[in-house]
Each structure stands twice: as structure tokens, then as C-alpha cells.
Amino acid sequence: MKLLLLLSIFGVYLSFTEAYVNVCYFSSWAVYRQGDGKFDIEDNDPSLCTHLVYAFAGLGPDNKIKVLDPWNDLCDNYGKCGYDRFVKLREKNVNLKTLLAIGGWNEGSTKYSQMAASASKRKIFVDSVVALLKKHDFNGLDMDWEYPTQRGGAPEDQANFV
């Protein structure tokens, strides 16, 4: 009987939780467009998304995550503080998860393949990602490796990726 009651309560709980994920992407280079095509961080409506992804960071030759547009993304040297403004959108939706995407088409696959193939390089990568995400208060990372085993990748990428 207690188990049935517990399962019933759990079922009611599940019925009141969100049953969907709506991931929205913000292309940081949209701030450089002219006219009506320009789209800045504050133009995002965080009430429409469960997760909001800031695209993109890259992978440096040292296997550390690399800020691709320091002036737009960081506050340093009178930058536009993109990362910090982006995560601040959670003030408008306390359930919003903000993620930083690394990779994308322009990054290719070769350096990701080389990083994933080495435990020591993966550790360097992971440590740098965790540090950057914590520094800017992101909730997570979107690994947009396009594409394992292709575009300069290796057959072992699939196993190394997971």
C-alpha cells in the first residue's frame, strides 16, 4: 500500500514537471549584422526556451577552450561582456539553462579528433572548459563537433567522443 501511495505521488509530481525541452541557439556574430538582421543578446526572449546556447567558442592549439571573439564575448579591454550578459538572461527565466557551444562548421574536425584521441589532451580540455563555464556562470557545454570521423577526423572518433 505504501508503495502504491508513493508511486501515485511520484506520478502526480511527474505530471506537473516540464515534459519538453526547447533549445534556442544564439549566434554571437549576429551582433555584427546591419539593419533588421542585427540581433543582440538582449533580443533573445528567454521565456521561449528551456535552454539557450551561445555559439561559439573554439578549441585552441593547446587543447584548451578558446574564446573566438574576445571583444564581443568578454568584458576585458572594454569588451561587450557577451558571456556575462547572456547568462544574465536567467534573471528573466529562473528555469533557463545557459550553455556555451564549442565547435561548429568553421572549427572543422581535425583538432577535436586529435584532442579526443589522447587522455592527457582530454583532461586539459575538460579542465579548461570547467574553468571557463564556472568563470562566466554557464550551466553547461554544447559540444558541436562537426563531425566526428569526417572533415579531417579519424575512424576512432566515435569511440573517443563517447
Phi, psi and omega in degrees: 000316179298321179296318179298318178296316179298316178295323178295316179297318179298319178297319177296317178302312181298326181291339180262356179269160179295133181255007182223162174235129178238100184268127178246142180251137173244117177274109188299336180285353178296341179291342182269354178291158179260155172063219184293343180281346180293135182217115182256172184305314183290352175282347175290140174258098185294348178285347181273348190237149167268330180224137179234126187248130177264117182250130005219157162253171181232185178245121181279168180295343178270009181069019176257152175299142186233131174286122185277333181225077186305323181295320181279322190272328187250166177271341183304146176052046177063032178291176185270001174059038184305313181300312184291322177294324181296309182292338178293344176298341177296341176295336179269345178210097186294343178268355182293137173254128179253132182234153174254128178268139174240138177114231184093171185303315185294338181283338182071197185236337189305307184290331176290321178298315180294320179294315184292337183282351185234125179300320181291323178290323177298320179297316177301314180300307183299315180300319181290323178296311181301317180297315181292317180298318178294317182302322184254006173067030172288153178274342182181186184235139170255111181273097184259063180280110181247102358223139176305140181074356182234172174051046180097003179280183181237156179303333181283353184305318183301313179291321182288332182291322180259000000 
